Amino acid sequence: MKIHIYYRHTSNNNLNHNRPLWFSYEKCFQNLLKTIEGYENISLTLALDGNIDDDFTKNYQDKFTLFPTNYKSSLLSYRALLEYIKEQPMEPNELIYFLENDYLHVDRWVEKVENLIETYSGLDYISLYDHNDKYFYPMYDDLVSKIITTQQHHWRTTPSTCGSFIISRETFEKDLDIWTTTVGDHNTFLWLNENRERFTFTPIPGLSTHCMEGLMSPTIDWKQINNQI
């Protein structure tokens, strides 16, 4: 099962976004490299918006294929990436992982995604982030999720996720018209569910986390994982 990771990074990063004190963009990338090491079915493309000569790019240039842009815009660089992916040859069942640059992963996430896909066919969207806000935001007090299990993990449906998610090439092509014209992850996922019956599954506990203070996937010591790098 081929997994194509498209890692969205920019040389114009700003750390002042309610980050944990230990947060580091470079450690997020190092963590990804560590957790995919040894998997021959994974390809990694760095979608870099900004200066291709920054230290981050130079230090790891042997680890990825580079797709550079210089829009200085998350939206415009993302839409350029979508067009780039559209031109890449893939089989319909190959997986595309859109990954933003502020996520940490646990070990063996690859195996658990593979196990999920092998157990349940036809899943629409998969996120590895167990959104902490689903457990305490009042808007989710009446949230109902479908729970499924594999031999290795529990998964649940969720109304939406962020810009880091996994889809098949087939789903990518079916929904490309929406992702190239809409703005905002949350509203787009809600629209896809209501109008195209697309469902998003997330793991319990999380296999990754968005590194935002107060919103990280619960029950996991992400600081410890970060410090292992």
Salt bridges, closest charged atoms under 4 A:
GLU83 OE1 - LYS86 NZ 3.02
GLU94 OE1 - HIS4 NE2 2.57
ASP102 OD2 - ARG19 NH1 2.89
ASP102 OD2 - HIS210 NE2 2.84
ASP107 OD1 - LYS34 NZ 2.99
GLU111 OE1 - ARG108 NE 3.24
ASP133 OD1 - HIS131 ND1 3.92
ASP133 OD1 - LYS134 NZ 3.55
GLU170 OE2 - LYS174 NZ 3.59
GLU173 OE2 - ARG169 NE 2.91
ASP175 OD1 - ARG196 NH1 3.08
ASP175 OD2 - ARG198 NE 2.89
ASP177 OD2 - ARG196 NH2 2.70
